[in-house]
Amino acid sequence: MSSHDDETGEEFECDTCGAVLAFEDARRTKTMGGLDPTKWQTLCCPNCGSRLKTVFVDE
């Protein structure tokens, strides 16, 4: 999976289905492995459900 920044924000390409989507369009789910869900979220593809990236969301 690849990601890049452009003027409108971060975008992700799903390795599974090839969809390219904006950060805002990714589905957010709880993380695995005991990470604090108030600080970390996993971004998933809304088309096929594959995980795209785990991100830190706590300020």
PQR file of N, CA, C, O and H, with PARSE charges and radii, in Angstrom:
ATOM      1  N   MET A   1       0.825  -1.175   0.000 -0.4000 1.5000
ATOM      2  CA  MET A   1       0.000   0.000   0.000 -0.0000 2.0000
ATOM      3  C   MET A   1       0.865   1.232   0.000  0.5500 1.7000
ATOM      4  O   MET A   1       1.910   1.262   0.649 -0.5500 1.4000
ATOM      5  N   SER A   2       0.446   2.238  -0.714 -0.4000 1.5000
ATOM      6  CA  SER A   2       1.219   3.461  -0.772 -0.0000 2.0000
ATOM      7  C   SER A   2       0.353   4.619  -0.327  0.5500 1.7000
ATOM      8  O   SER A   2      -0.875   4.550  -0.379 -0.5500 1.4000
ATOM      9  H   SER A   2      -0.404   2.214  -1.241  0.4000 1.0000
ATOM     10  N   SER A   3       0.996   5.674   0.108 -0.4000 1.5000
ATOM     11  CA  SER A   3       0.264   6.877   0.469 -0.0000 2.0000
ATOM     12  C   SER A   3       1.081   8.064   0.027  0.5500 1.7000
ATOM     13  O   SER A   3       2.300   7.975  -0.117 -0.5500 1.4000
ATOM     14  H   SER A   3       1.994   5.730   0.151  0.4000 1.0000
ATOM     15  N   HIS A   4       0.400   9.190  -0.192 -0.4000 1.5000
ATOM     16  CA  HIS A   4       1.092  10.411  -0.523 -0.0000 2.0000
ATOM     17  C   HIS A   4       0.259  11.598  -0.081  0.5500 1.7000
ATOM     18  O   HIS A   4      -0.950  11.477   0.120 -0.5500 1.4000
ATOM     19  H   HIS A   4      -0.591   9.263  -0.075  0.4000 1.0000
ATOM     20  N   ASP A   5       0.902  12.744   0.072 -0.4000 1.5000
ATOM     21  CA  ASP A   5       0.213  13.970   0.438 -0.0000 2.0000
ATOM     22  C   ASP A   5       0.026  14.817  -0.804  0.5500 1.7000
ATOM     23  O   ASP A   5       0.913  14.885  -1.655 -0.5500 1.4000
ATOM     24  H   ASP A   5       1.884  12.842  -0.091  0.4000 1.0000
ATOM     25  N   ASP A   6      -1.128  15.464  -0.911 -0.4000 1.5000
ATOM     26  CA  ASP A   6      -1.318  16.460  -1.948 -0.0000 2.0000
ATOM     27  C   ASP A   6      -1.955  17.681  -1.301  0.5500 1.7000
ATOM     28  O   ASP A   6      -2.049  17.740  -0.075 -0.5500 1.4000
ATOM     29  H   ASP A   6      -1.848  15.409  -0.219  0.4000 1.0000
ATOM     30  N   GLU A   7      -2.385  18.634  -2.072 -0.4000 1.5000
ATOM     31  CA  GLU A   7      -2.907  19.873  -1.508 -0.0000 2.0000
ATOM     32  C   GLU A   7      -4.183  19.667  -0.719  0.5500 1.7000
ATOM     33  O   GLU A   7      -4.478  20.469   0.167 -0.5500 1.4000
ATOM     34  H   GLU A   7      -2.309  18.586  -3.068  0.4000 1.0000
ATOM     35  N   THR A   8      -4.953  18.631  -0.998 -0.4000 1.5000
ATOM     36  CA  THR A   8      -6.220  18.416  -0.308 -0.0000 2.0000
ATOM     37  C   THR A   8      -6.083  17.489   0.892  0.5500 1.7000
ATOM     38  O   THR A   8      -7.051  17.329   1.636 -0.5500 1.4000
ATOM     39  H   THR A   8      -4.714  17.979  -1.718  0.4000 1.0000
ATOM     40  N   GLY A   9      -4.947  16.882   1.111 -0.4000 1.5000
ATOM     41  CA  GLY A   9      -4.754  15.977   2.230 -0.0000 2.0000
ATOM     42  C   GLY A   9      -4.170  14.655   1.795  0.5500 1.7000
ATOM     43  O   GLY A   9      -3.829  14.455   0.629 -0.5500 1.4000
ATOM     44  H   GLY A   9      -4.161  17.012   0.506  0.4000 1.0000
ATOM     45  N   GLU A  10      -4.061  13.763   2.747 -0.4000 1.5000
ATOM     46  CA  GLU A  10      -3.431  12.471   2.487 -0.0000 2.0000
ATOM     47  C   GLU A  10      -4.368  11.546   1.730  0.5500 1.7000
ATOM     48  O   GLU A  10      -5.573  11.529   1.980 -0.5500 1.4000
ATOM     49  H   GLU A  10      -4.338  13.926   3.694  0.4000 1.0000
ATOM     50  N   GLU A  11      -3.810  10.777   0.803 -0.4000 1.5000
ATOM     51  CA  GLU A  11      -4.556   9.775   0.045 -0.0000 2.0000
ATOM     52  C   GLU A  11      -3.869   8.432   0.181  0.5500 1.7000
ATOM     53  O   GLU A  11      -2.662   8.360   0.410 -0.5500 1.4000
ATOM     54  H   GLU A  11      -2.831  10.791   0.600  0.4000 1.0000
ATOM     55  N   PHE A  12      -4.646   7.366   0.040 -0.4000 1.5000
ATOM     56  CA  PHE A  12      -4.139   6.007   0.167 -0.0000 2.0000
ATOM     57  C   PHE A  12      -4.579   5.182  -1.028  0.5500 1.7000
ATOM     58  O   PHE A  12      -5.677   5.363  -1.554 -0.5500 1.4000
ATOM     59  H   PHE A  12      -5.627   7.424  -0.146  0.4000 1.0000
ATOM     60  N   GLU A  13      -3.707   4.271  -1.452 -0.4000 1.5000
ATOM     61  CA  GLU A  13      -4.056   3.311  -2.493 -0.0000 2.0000
ATOM     62  C   GLU A  13      -4.120   1.936  -1.849  0.5500 1.7000
ATOM     63  O   GLU A  13      -3.164   1.501  -1.207 -0.5500 1.4000
ATOM     64  H   GLU A  13      -2.815   4.124  -1.024  0.4000 1.0000
ATOM     65  N   CYS A  14      -5.243   1.254  -2.021 -0.4000 1.5000
ATOM     66  CA  CYS A  14      -5.433  -0.075  -1.449 -0.0000 2.0000
ATOM     67  C   CYS A  14      -4.699  -1.100  -2.301  0.5500 1.7000
ATOM     68  O   CYS A  14      -4.915  -1.174  -3.510 -0.5500 1.4000
ATOM     69  H   CYS A  14      -6.019   1.608  -2.543  0.4000 1.0000
ATOM     70  N   ASP A  15      -3.831  -1.892  -1.675 -0.4000 1.5000
ATOM     71  CA  ASP A  15      -3.105  -2.935  -2.390 -0.0000 2.0000
ATOM     72  C   ASP A  15      -4.019  -4.074  -2.844  0.5500 1.7000
ATOM     73  O   ASP A  15      -3.694  -4.792  -3.790 -0.5500 1.4000
ATOM     74  H   ASP A  15      -3.655  -1.832  -0.693  0.4000 1.0000
ATOM     75  N   THR A  16      -5.153  -4.240  -2.177 -0.4000 1.5000
ATOM     76  CA  THR A  16      -6.044  -5.351  -2.492 -0.0000 2.0000
ATOM     77  C   THR A  16      -6.937  -5.069  -3.696  0.5500 1.7000
ATOM     78  O   THR A  16      -6.989  -5.865  -4.633 -0.5500 1.4000
ATOM     79  H   THR A  16      -5.417  -3.657  -1.409  0.4000 1.0000
ATOM     80  N   CYS A  17      -7.646  -3.925  -3.669 -0.4000 1.5000
ATOM     81  CA  CYS A  17      -8.600  -3.656  -4.751 -0.0000 2.0000
ATOM     82  C   CYS A  17      -8.184  -2.510  -5.660  0.5500 1.7000
ATOM     83  O   CYS A  17      -8.829  -2.277  -6.683 -0.5500 1.4000
ATOM     84  H   CYS A  17      -7.603  -3.278  -2.907  0.4000 1.0000
ATOM     85  N   GLY A  18      -7.113  -1.782  -5.312 -0.4000 1.5000
ATOM     86  CA  GLY A  18      -6.616  -0.719  -6.163 -0.0000 2.0000
ATOM     87  C   GLY A  18      -7.309   0.622  -5.997  0.5500 1.7000
ATOM     88  O   GLY A  18      -6.962   1.583  -6.682 -0.5500 1.4000
ATOM     89  H   GLY A  18      -6.589  -1.971  -4.481  0.4000 1.0000
ATOM     90  N   ALA A  19      -8.280   0.703  -5.104 -0.4000 1.5000
ATOM     91  CA  ALA A  19      -8.990   1.974  -4.890 -0.0000 2.0000
ATOM     92  C   ALA A  19      -8.030   3.024  -4.345  0.5500 1.7000
ATOM     93  O   ALA A  19      -7.148   2.719  -3.542 -0.5500 1.4000
ATOM     94  H   ALA A  19      -8.563  -0.079  -4.547  0.4000 1.0000
ATOM     95  N   VAL A  20      -8.213   4.262  -4.791 -0.4000 1.5000
ATOM     96  CA  VAL A  20      -7.460   5.391  -4.268 -0.0000 2.0000
ATOM     97  C   VAL A  20      -8.465   6.276  -3.554  0.5500 1.7000
ATOM     98  O   VAL A  20      -9.451   6.716  -4.145 -0.5500 1.4000
ATOM     99  H   VAL A  20      -8.930   4.510  -5.443  0.4000 1.0000
ATOM    100  N   LEU A  21      -8.210   6.534  -2.282 -0.4000 1.5000
ATOM    101  CA  LEU A  21      -9.172   7.297  -1.508 -0.0000 2.0000
ATOM    102  C   LEU A  21      -8.502   8.281  -0.574  0.5500 1.7000
ATOM    103  O   LEU A  21      -7.362   8.095  -0.149 -0.5500 1.4000
ATOM    104  H   LEU A  21      -7.409   6.177  -1.802  0.4000 1.0000
ATOM    105  N   ALA A  22      -9.239   9.331  -0.268 -0.4000 1.5000
ATOM    106  CA  ALA A  22      -8.760  10.368   0.637 -0.0000 2.0000
ATOM    107  C   ALA A  22      -8.804   9.858   2.070  0.5500 1.7000
ATOM    108  O   ALA A  22      -9.587   8.969   2.405 -0.5500 1.4000
ATOM    109  H   ALA A  22     -10.165   9.482  -0.614  0.4000 1.0000
ATOM    110  N   PHE A  23      -7.962  10.427   2.898 -0.4000 1.5000
ATOM    111  CA  PHE A  23      -7.918  10.092   4.322 -0.0000 2.0000
ATOM    112  C   PHE A  23      -9.325  10.123   4.929  0.5500 1.7000
ATOM    113  O   PHE A  23      -9.693   9.241   5.705 -0.5500 1.4000
ATOM    114  H   PHE A  23      -7.326  11.149   2.626  0.4000 1.0000
ATOM    115  N   GLU A  24     -10.101  11.139   4.572 -0.4000 1.5000
ATOM    116  CA  GLU A  24     -11.442  11.314   5.135 -0.0000 2.0000
ATOM    117  C   GLU A  24     -12.408  10.203   4.737  0.5500 1.7000
ATOM    118  O   GLU A  24     -13.391   9.958   5.437 -0.5500 1.4000
ATOM    119  H   GLU A  24      -9.802  11.855   3.942  0.4000 1.0000
ATOM    120  N   ASP A  25     -12.138   9.526   3.618 -0.4000 1.5000
ATOM    121  CA  ASP A  25     -13.030   8.475   3.128 -0.0000 2.0000
ATOM    122  C   ASP A  25     -12.704   7.089   3.680  0.5500 1.7000
ATOM    123  O   ASP A  25     -13.497   6.158   3.539 -0.5500 1.4000
ATOM    124  H   ASP A  25     -11.340   9.724   3.050  0.4000 1.0000
ATOM    125  N   ALA A  26     -11.546   6.958   4.304 -0.4000 1.5000
ATOM    126  CA  ALA A  26     -11.167   5.658   4.863 -0.0000 2.0000
ATOM    127  C   ALA A  26     -12.055   5.336   6.066  0.5500 1.7000
ATOM    128  O   ALA A  26     -12.429   6.220   6.836 -0.5500 1.4000
ATOM    129  H   ALA A  26     -10.902   7.715   4.419  0.4000 1.0000
ATOM    130  N   ARG A  27     -12.376   4.076   6.204 -0.4000 1.5000
ATOM    131  CA  ARG A  27     -13.171   3.629   7.343 -0.0000 2.0000
ATOM    132  C   ARG A  27     -12.247   3.450   8.536  0.5500 1.7000
ATOM    133  O   ARG A  27     -11.189   2.831   8.415 -0.5500 1.4000
ATOM    134  H   ARG A  27     -12.072   3.358   5.578  0.4000 1.0000
ATOM    135  N   ARG A  28     -12.632   3.981   9.676 -0.4000 1.5000
ATOM    136  CA  ARG A  28     -11.810   3.892  10.882 -0.0000 2.0000
ATOM    137  C   ARG A  28     -12.295   2.757  11.769  0.5500 1.7000
ATOM    138  O   ARG A  28     -13.494   2.615  12.011 -0.5500 1.4000
ATOM    139  H   ARG A  28     -13.491   4.483   9.774  0.4000 1.0000
ATOM    140  N   THR A  29     -11.360   1.953  12.251 -0.4000 1.5000
ATOM    141  CA  THR A  29     -11.696   0.835  13.129 -0.0000 2.0000
ATOM    142  C   THR A  29     -10.743   0.820  14.315  0.5500 1.7000
ATOM    143  O   THR A  29      -9.735   1.526  14.329 -0.5500 1.4000
ATOM    144  H   THR A  29     -10.386   2.069  12.055  0.4000 1.0000
ATOM    145  N   LYS A  30     -11.074   0.014  15.297 -0.4000 1.5000
ATOM    146  CA  LYS A  30     -10.172  -0.169  16.439 -0.0000 2.0000
ATOM    147  C   LYS A  30      -8.906  -0.863  15.985  0.5500 1.7000
ATOM    148  O   LYS A  30      -8.905  -1.621  15.014 -0.5500 1.4000
ATOM    149  H   LYS A  30     -11.893  -0.560  15.286  0.4000 1.0000
ATOM    150  N   THR A  31      -7.835  -0.594  16.697 -0.4000 1.5000
ATOM    151  CA  THR A  31      -6.569  -1.247  16.382 -0.0000 2.0000
ATOM    152  C   THR A  31      -6.500  -2.612  17.043  0.5500 1.7000
ATOM    153  O   THR A  31      -7.290  -2.927  17.933 -0.5500 1.4000
ATOM    154  H   THR A  31      -7.836   0.022  17.485  0.4000 1.0000
ATOM    155  N   MET A  32      -5.545  -3.416  16.598 -0.4000 1.5000
ATOM    156  CA  MET A  32      -5.293  -4.718  17.205 -0.0000 2.0000
ATOM    157  C   MET A  32      -4.007  -4.626  18.010  0.5500 1.7000
ATOM    158  O   MET A  32      -3.261  -3.657  17.871 -0.5500 1.4000
ATOM    159  H   MET A  32      -4.904  -3.159  15.875  0.4000 1.0000
ATOM    160  N   GLY A  33      -3.744  -5.589  18.826 -0.4000 1.5000
ATOM    161  CA  GLY A  33      -2.476  -5.666  19.526 -0.0000 2.0000
ATOM    162  C   GLY A  33      -2.390  -4.827  20.785  0.5500 1.7000
ATOM    163  O   GLY A  33      -1.292  -4.555  21.271 -0.5500 1.4000
ATOM    164  H   GLY A  33      -4.350  -6.377  18.939  0.4000 1.0000
ATOM    165  N   GLY A  34      -3.523  -4.413  21.322 -0.4000 1.5000
ATOM    166  CA  GLY A  34      -3.506  -3.712  22.591 -0.0000 2.0000
ATOM    167  C   GLY A  34      -3.171  -2.229  22.527  0.5500 1.7000
ATOM    168  O   GLY A  34      -2.925  -1.614  23.565 -0.5500 1.4000
ATOM    169  H   GLY A  34      -4.415  -4.634  20.928  0.4000 1.0000
ATOM    170  N   LEU A  35      -3.156  -1.640  21.335 -0.4000 1.5000
ATOM    171  CA  LEU A  35      -2.925  -0.202  21.245 -0.0000 2.0000
ATOM    172  C   LEU A  35      -4.129   0.548  21.817  0.5500 1.7000
ATOM    173  O   LEU A  35      -5.267   0.106  21.661 -0.5500 1.4000
ATOM    174  H   LEU A  35      -3.356  -2.139  20.492  0.4000 1.0000
ATOM    175  N   ASP A  36      -3.883   1.665  22.469 -0.4000 1.5000
ATOM    176  CA  ASP A  36      -4.936   2.483  23.074 -0.0000 2.0000
ATOM    177  C   ASP A  36      -5.830   3.055  21.968  0.5500 1.7000
ATOM    178  O   ASP A  36      -5.356   3.851  21.159 -0.5500 1.4000
ATOM    179  H   ASP A  36      -2.958   2.024  22.596  0.4000 1.0000
ATOM    180  N   PRO A  37      -7.129   2.663  21.912 -0.5600 1.5000
ATOM    181  CA  PRO A  37      -8.010   3.118  20.837  0.2800 2.0000
ATOM    182  C   PRO A  37      -8.327   4.614  20.891  0.5500 1.7000
ATOM    183  O   PRO A  37      -8.842   5.161  19.916 -0.5500 1.4000
ATOM    184  N   THR A  38      -8.034   5.284  21.999 -0.4000 1.5000
ATOM    185  CA  THR A  38      -8.231   6.731  22.050 -0.0000 2.0000
ATOM    186  C   THR A  38      -7.059   7.466  21.413  0.5500 1.7000
ATOM    187  O   THR A  38      -7.140   8.665  21.146 -0.5500 1.4000
ATOM    188  H   THR A  38      -7.616   4.840  22.792  0.4000 1.0000
ATOM    189  N   LYS A  39      -5.963   6.738  21.168 -0.4000 1.5000
ATOM    190  CA  LYS A  39      -4.774   7.349  20.583 -0.0000 2.0000
ATOM    191  C   LYS A  39      -4.450   6.816  19.193  0.5500 1.7000
ATOM    192  O   LYS A  39      -3.774   7.492  18.417 -0.5500 1.4000
ATOM    193  H   LYS A  39      -5.897   5.763  21.385  0.4000 1.0000
ATOM    194  N   TRP A  40      -4.920   5.616  18.867 -0.4000 1.5000
ATOM    195  CA  TRP A  40      -4.594   4.967  17.593 -0.0000 2.0000
ATOM    196  C   TRP A  40      -5.870   4.488  16.905  0.5500 1.7000
ATOM    197  O   TRP A  40      -6.793   4.013  17.565 -0.5500 1.4000
ATOM    198  H   TRP A  40      -5.469   5.067  19.498  0.4000 1.0000
ATOM    199  N   GLN A  41      -5.920   4.611  15.594 -0.4000 1.5000
ATOM    200  CA  GLN A  41      -7.010   4.059  14.803 -0.0000 2.0000
ATOM    201  C   GLN A  41      -6.426   3.392  13.565  0.5500 1.7000
ATOM    202  O   GLN A  41      -5.392   3.813  13.047 -0.5500 1.4000
ATOM    203  H   GLN A  41      -5.169   4.997  15.057  0.4000 1.0000
ATOM    204  N   THR A  42      -7.099   2.351  13.100 -0.4000 1.5000
ATOM    205  CA  THR A  42      -6.706   1.690  11.864 -0.0000 2.0000
ATOM    206  C   THR A  42      -7.622   2.191  10.755  0.5500 1.7000
ATOM    207  O   THR A  42      -8.843   2.198  10.911 -0.5500 1.4000
ATOM    208  H   THR A  42      -7.939   2.009  13.521  0.4000 1.0000
ATOM    209  N   LEU A  43      -7.041   2.606   9.649 -0.4000 1.5000
ATOM    210  CA  LEU A  43      -7.806   3.044   8.489 -0.0000 2.0000
ATOM    211  C   LEU A  43      -7.968   1.856   7.555  0.5500 1.7000
ATOM    212  O   LEU A  43      -6.996   1.172   7.232 -0.5500 1.4000
ATOM    213  H   LEU A  43      -6.049   2.600   9.523  0.4000 1.0000
ATOM    214  N   CYS A  44      -9.208   1.613   7.121 -0.4000 1.5000
ATOM    215  CA  CYS A  44      -9.507   0.489   6.239 -0.0000 2.0000
ATOM    216  C   CYS A  44     -10.184   0.980   4.969  0.5500 1.7000
ATOM    217  O   CYS A  44     -10.836   2.024   4.961 -0.5500 1.4000
ATOM    218  H   CYS A  44      -9.997   2.169   7.383  0.4000 1.0000
ATOM    219  N   CYS A  45     -10.023   0.221   3.904 -0.4000 1.5000
ATOM    220  CA  CYS A  45     -10.647   0.528   2.626 -0.0000 2.0000
ATOM    221  C   CYS A  45     -12.161   0.320   2.732  0.5500 1.7000
ATOM    222  O   CYS A  45     -12.604  -0.751   3.147 -0.5500 1.4000
ATOM    223  H   CYS A  45      -9.494  -0.627   3.910  0.4000 1.0000
ATOM    224  N   PRO A  46     -12.959   1.325   2.365 -0.5600 1.5000
ATOM    225  CA  PRO A  46     -14.410   1.160   2.426  0.2800 2.0000
ATOM    226  C   PRO A  46     -14.954   0.232   1.335  0.5500 1.7000
ATOM    227  O   PRO A  46     -16.095  -0.224   1.419 -0.5500 1.4000
ATOM    228  N   ASN A  47     -14.134  -0.048   0.305 -0.4000 1.5000
ATOM    229  CA  ASN A  47     -14.579  -0.915  -0.793 -0.0000 2.0000
ATOM    230  C   ASN A  47     -14.419  -2.397  -0.478  0.5500 1.7000
ATOM    231  O   ASN A  47     -15.332  -3.188  -0.717 -0.5500 1.4000
ATOM    232  H   ASN A  47     -13.208   0.323   0.237  0.4000 1.0000
ATOM    233  N   CYS A  48     -13.252  -2.776   0.062 -0.4000 1.5000
ATOM    234  CA  CYS A  48     -12.998  -4.203   0.278 -0.0000 2.0000
ATOM    235  C   CYS A  48     -12.706  -4.556   1.737  0.5500 1.7000
ATOM    236  O   CYS A  48     -12.684  -5.733   2.095 -0.5500 1.4000
ATOM    237  H   CYS A  48     -12.510  -2.134   0.257  0.4000 1.0000
ATOM    238  N   GLY A  49     -12.484  -3.548   2.579 -0.4000 1.5000
ATOM    239  CA  GLY A  49     -12.253  -3.802   4.001 -0.0000 2.0000
ATOM    240  C   GLY A  49     -10.798  -4.023   4.390  0.5500 1.7000
ATOM    241  O   GLY A  49     -10.505  -4.200   5.572 -0.5500 1.4000
ATOM    242  H   GLY A  49     -12.502  -2.591   2.289  0.4000 1.0000
ATOM    243  N   SER A  50      -9.883  -4.017   3.433 -0.4000 1.5000
ATOM    244  CA  SER A  50      -8.466  -4.233   3.760 -0.0000 2.0000
ATOM    245  C   SER A  50      -7.913  -3.082   4.590  0.5500 1.7000
ATOM    246  O   SER A  50      -8.319  -1.929   4.439 -0.5500 1.4000
ATOM    247  H   SER A  50     -10.121  -3.873   2.472  0.4000 1.0000
ATOM    248  N   ARG A  51      -6.980  -3.424   5.468 -0.4000 1.5000
ATOM    249  CA  ARG A  51      -6.332  -2.386   6.265 -0.0000 2.0000
ATOM    250  C   ARG A  51      -5.380  -1.585   5.394  0.5500 1.7000
ATOM    251  O   ARG A  51      -4.637  -2.136   4.582 -0.5500 1.4000
ATOM    252  H   ARG A  51      -6.651  -4.360   5.590  0.4000 1.0000
ATOM    253  N   LEU A  52      -5.420  -0.259   5.583 -0.4000 1.5000
ATOM    254  CA  LEU A  52      -4.552   0.641   4.827 -0.0000 2.0000
ATOM    255  C   LEU A  52      -3.382   1.121   5.675  0.5500 1.7000
ATOM    256  O   LEU A  52      -2.235   1.111   5.227 -0.5500 1.4000
ATOM    257  H   LEU A  52      -6.023   0.189   6.242  0.4000 1.0000
ATOM    258  N   LYS A  53      -3.674   1.539   6.891 -0.4000 1.5000
ATOM    259  CA  LYS A  53      -2.633   2.140   7.730 -0.0000 2.0000
ATOM    260  C   LYS A  53      -3.177   2.322   9.138  0.5500 1.7000
ATOM    261  O   LYS A  53      -4.371   2.557   9.317 -0.5500 1.4000
ATOM    262  H   LYS A  53      -4.605   1.547   7.255  0.4000 1.0000
ATOM    263  N   THR A  54      -2.301   2.214  10.148 -0.4000 1.5000
ATOM    264  CA  THR A  54      -2.650   2.540  11.525 -0.0000 2.0000
ATOM    265  C   THR A  54      -2.057   3.919  11.807  0.5500 1.7000
ATOM    266  O   THR A  54      -0.877   4.162  11.558 -0.5500 1.4000
ATOM    267  H   THR A  54      -1.331   2.022  10.003  0.4000 1.0000
ATOM    268  N   VAL A  55      -2.896   4.819  12.332 -0.4000 1.5000
ATOM    269  CA  VAL A  55      -2.460   6.198  12.542 -0.0000 2.0000
ATOM    270  C   VAL A  55      -2.641   6.632  13.987  0.5500 1.7000
ATOM    271  O   VAL A  55      -3.534   6.158  14.689 -0.5500 1.4000
ATOM    272  H   VAL A  55      -3.855   4.622  12.534  0.4000 1.0000
ATOM    273  N   PHE A  56      -1.773   7.547  14.422 -0.4000 1.5000
ATOM    274  CA  PHE A  56      -1.840   8.150  15.742 -0.0000 2.0000
ATOM    275  C   PHE A  56      -2.818   9.312  15.673  0.5500 1.7000
ATOM    276  O   PHE A  56      -2.641  10.215  14.855 -0.5500 1.4000
ATOM    277  H   PHE A  56      -1.047   7.933  13.852  0.4000 1.0000
ATOM    278  N   VAL A  57      -3.856   9.307  16.522 -0.4000 1.5000
ATOM    279  CA  VAL A  57      -4.894  10.343  16.456 -0.0000 2.0000
ATOM    280  C   VAL A  57      -4.941  11.214  17.698  0.5500 1.7000
ATOM    281  O   VAL A  57      -5.705  12.179  17.727 -0.5500 1.4000
ATOM    282  H   VAL A  57      -4.000   8.574  17.186  0.4000 1.0000
ATOM    283  N   ASP A  58      -4.158  10.916  18.723 -0.4000 1.5000
ATOM    284  CA  ASP A  58      -4.156  11.715  19.939 -0.0000 2.0000
ATOM    285  C   ASP A  58      -3.297  12.947  19.713  0.5500 1.7000
ATOM    286  O   ASP A  58      -2.221  12.867  19.120 -0.5500 1.4000
ATOM    287  H   ASP A  58      -3.538  10.132  18.699  0.4000 1.0000
ATOM    288  N   GLU A  59      -3.781  14.089  20.190 -0.4000 1.5000
ATOM    289  CA  GLU A  59      -2.990  15.308  20.022 -0.0000 2.0000
ATOM    290  C   GLU A  59      -2.096  15.425  21.169  0.5500 1.7000
ATOM    291  O   GLU A  59      -1.324  16.380  21.255 -0.5500 1.4000
ATOM    292  H   GLU A  59      -4.655  14.154  20.671  0.4000 1.0000
TER
END
